[in-house]
Amino acid sequence: MTIYTLHMYRESRPSLPMFGEHVMCGFVQDCGLVVQPDQPCGLEPLPGPLSPGEPQAPTRPCTSGDVPGHWVVPCLSCADNRTCDWREVAWQPEGCYHPLLDHPQLQDCMMYRKVMFIGDSTNRGMMYFLMERVNSSLEDWGKAHDSLIYRNVNQGHTHVSYSYYPQFWLEQSHRPTFQRALEQLILRSRPLENSRQTVLVVGGVQWLNTNHLRIMREVLEREGLQDIMVVVKSLGMGFHLPVDGIRSLSLRGVQELYRENSNIITAAKHYGYEVIDTFSVTMGRYKEFLQGRCACHFHEVEKLSFSKAPLHRKMKLLRHGEEPGTGTSGTGTGYSDQPTLQHQDQWAGSNSSTYHVRGAVNQVYSQILLSRLCVRDTGN
C-alpha cells in the first residue's frame, strides 16, 4: 500500500462591512459545480419588494423541513461576490420561516423524550448541536464509531442515543447491516413509547438510499414503534469533491446524487416521515466544509477552556477511525452551571471542559431539525 499525504489550501471569501447602499443577493448553487443545469448559479438579485436593502420577511412558519430555499447575503453588487459581507449570509426558505425556539421552549419541547440517532459523523454533529442547545453547554463529546448513550440531557429528562452507520472500514463480511445496527440501537434505548415522544433521526453524507427507509419501516413495525417520529436527514455535498489525484465524483455523479436525494425525500414523505433536506442547504456552499480529513464536515467541535485563549478540539473523520485535531487559538464562552452529560458505551473529554459545536451550515439544518421536533410547540 502506498500512502500519500496531500495538503490543500483555500482562500476565505472576503467580507466587506456593509454600507447603506447594499442590496440583498441570493444563490442556490455555486457556478463551480452546477448540479441543476436548468437553474441559475451564483449570486442573483432577489426578486420582490425590498425595504432598505432587506428582503421582505415571511410571516408564516414552514410546514416541512425540505421547503426549497436559497442563501441570501448583503452585497454592494450581485455581480461581484467580493463586495458581499459573507459574515451575514443566511438560509431563507421560500415563503416561510423555521421558528427558532428559545432555551425554555426547547427544554419544554424535549421533556421526557427519547431521541435516537443512526448515521455517520454528520448525523452525530446534529446530535451534539441538539444537546448543546438543550443543555446550554456541551460538557462531553465522543468520537464514536459504535454507540453513545446520554442519560442526563435536559437535567435527566431527555434521553439521547447514537449508533454509527455504516462501518465502511470493516471487511464486508464483518460490517453490521443497517437492520442490525437499528435493532441494536432500539434495544439499547428501551423502554420506548410508541408515540412522538420517541424520535429517530437517520441519515448521513451519501450512503442513505430508499432501501434503507423500507428496512427502517419494517423494523419499526416489527418492534411496535410504527407511530414514533422519524426524521430523515437527506444526502449532503462536500464529500468526493474534485481534487487532482484523488478519487472524486464527476459532475454527472454529483447530479445523480441530487436525483437520488429527491427519491429519498419522496419515499420518506410517502412513509409519513419528516425530512431535513441537507443536500439543498449544502449545495451552494459545498466548498466551505470545515477542517477534517473527510472533506464533508460542516461542523466541528471545539474545546472551550475558561481562559481568554481557549483551546479548540476538532472532530476529524478518517476512513479507519477518528482522532482529535491539533489545538488552535480562538474565542468562545463556556457555561459551567449545567449538569454533566454522561454516556455508557464510550467516554471522551474531561468533566472540567466545555465544548462548542461550530459551523454555520450545520447550524442551519440542525436548527431546522429542532424546529421540526418541536412542531407542536411552534403552532405548525
Beta strands, then each sheet from edge to edge (+ up, - down):
strand 1: 23-27
strand 2: 44-45
strand 3: 50-51
strand 4: 54-55
strand 5: 69-75
strand 6: 90-93
strand 7: 114-119
strand 8: 147-153
strand 9: 158-164
strand 10: 198-203
strand 11: 229-233
strand 12: 274-276
strand 13: 300-304
strand 14: 315-317
strand 15: 322-324
strand 16: 354-358
sheet 1: 2+ 1- 5+ 6-
sheet 2: 3+ 4-
sheet 3: 8+ 9- 7- 10- 11- 12-
sheet 4: 13+ 16-
sheet 5: 14+ 15-
end
